Amino acid sequence: MAELEPVADKATSYFYALLFIRNPDLRALFPVAMDTQRDRLFKALLTAARHADDAVTLTTYLSRLGRGHRKYGTRPEHYPAVGECLLAALARYAPATWNEATEAAWVRTYTAISQIMIDAAAEDEEQSPAWWQAEIVRHELRTPDIAVVTVRPDQPYPFLAGQYTTLETPWWPRVWRHYSFSAAPRPDGLLSFHVKAVPAGWVSGALVHRARPGDVLRLGPPAGSMIVDHSTDNGLLCLGGGTGIAPIKALVEDVAEHGRCRPVEVFYGARHAGDLYDIDTMLQLQRAHNWLSVRPVVSDGPTRGLSGELPAIVRQYGPWPAYDAYLSGPPGMIRSGVDTLVGIGIPSHRIRHDEIGGLMAASPG
């Protein structure tokens, strides 16, 4: 790994070139433009290899990945082709450390990786479709660059409050992006997402500025572990930054539906007061439930709420010895939030978040 790191870009390019030359039919599984995610599959394989000795983590991650890859059209016969090209790229760009023993270790590791993914996909195929078609039934522009998109899936979609899915638009085939559900499961089966258009964001830009009711999206399977533990009476400490408030809102609804009075403290952060696009909804929930407290936090500019950085404000209102923590928002906010919460005594096993990065960013599209 140390030898490969300085030339990772070259190794990645060689891997894909070899894969598509030897197996041109596999090119159709990937987006037309691969510049933003071309290294995801390669990095996923390397990351999985690093965790080869952690069977629990590896199996959990790879099983989810195997189920998720069904939506790309991945089949068991594709795995050997990917493995051959992976080993060829490693041999070419790590010549100083590549030998028979290294190759044998990688063969064993890749065999284990692929089998876990194949088995998970086969099991999932017996009970779930590879993807769901979902028609947009409502498109609400909250700010010039944030929309709440509500869809009706073509068949029941099983998920838990706090989870997320991958989503593909008709304008960017095979380009999938992660979005959290902004509501707990509803009797009418509708699903809602909060989408912020980001610079050069293909999917987010299309969903905010181009999508309209009647358009049909595709959804991958639900994923994520940021769910409420209903076996405990611990309070919930929730930090939501920007559109990260979406799954936090779903968690609040989930607590309400279970009917147990547990204290829920929500800190809703944004850069400017005008960015608190869902504050009215959250305050309405607060008025409906006496166990819920919602505190808006603004880092820049004037505000009628709290002013400062979200983790620092949370620290001021602590300690939180009897609370489970939930964080959702930009990666930087999650990192600083976790550091703050651990620093004030919340055990790491009681801090939940789904930062879409590292292992979880691994997918062809």
HUWO-V617888 format. One line per field, one symbol per residue. phi: phi as a letter, one per 40 degrees, with the letter a starting at -180 (. if undefined). psi: psi as a letter, one per 40 degrees, with the letter a starting at -180 (. if undefined). burial: b if it has 24 or more other ideal C-beta (glycine too) atoms within 12 Angstrom, else e. A space follows every 10 residues. Layout:
# HUWO-V617888
phi: ???
psi: ???
burial: ???
This chain:
# HUWO-V617888
phi: .cccdcbccc ccccdcdccc ccbdccdccb cccbccbccc cccccccccc bccbcccccc cccccccccc ccgcbdcccd cccccccccc ccbbccbcac cccccccccc ccdccccccc ccccccbacc abcaccbabb ccbdbbbbbb bbccadbcab dgcbbbbbbc cbdgbbbcac ccacdbdcgc bbbbbbcbdg ccccccccbb cadhcbbbbc ccahbcbccc cbbdcbbbbb bgcccdccdc ccccccccgb cbcbbbbbba cbdccccbcc ccccccccbc cbbbbcbbcb gcacbcbicd cccccccccb cbbcbbbaic dcccccccdc cccbhcdccb bbabccafdc ccacb
psi: dddddefddd dddddddddd ddgddedeei idhedeeded dddddddddd edegdddddd dddddddded eeehideddd dddddddddd ddefddehad dddddddddd dddddddddd dddddeeiid ihhhhhehhh hdidehihhh ihieihhhii heiiiihhie dghehiihhi heiihideei iiihhhhihe hddddddded iihdihihha iiiiegihhe eieiihhhhh hbeeeddddd dddddddeeh ghhhhhhhii dideegdedd ddddddddhe ehhhhhhhdh iiieaihahd ddddddeaig dfihihhhai dddddddddd dddeehidee hhighgibde ehid.
burial: eeebeeeeee bbebbbebbe eebeebeebb beebeebbbb bbbbbbbbbe bbeeeeebee bbbbbbbbbb bbebbeebbe bbbbbbbbbb bebbeeeeee eeeeebeebb ebbbebbbeb beebeeebeb bbebbbbebb ebbeebbbbb bbbeeebebb bbbbbbbbbe ebebbbbbbb bbbbbeeeeb bbbbbbbeee ebbbbbbbbb beeebbbbbb bbbbebbbbe eeebbbbbbb bbbbbbbbbb bbbbbbebee ebebbbbbbb eeeebbbbbe bbeebbeebe ebbbbbbbbe eebebbeebb bbbbbeeeeb eebbbbbbbb eebbebbbeb beebebeeeb bbbbbbeebb bbbbb
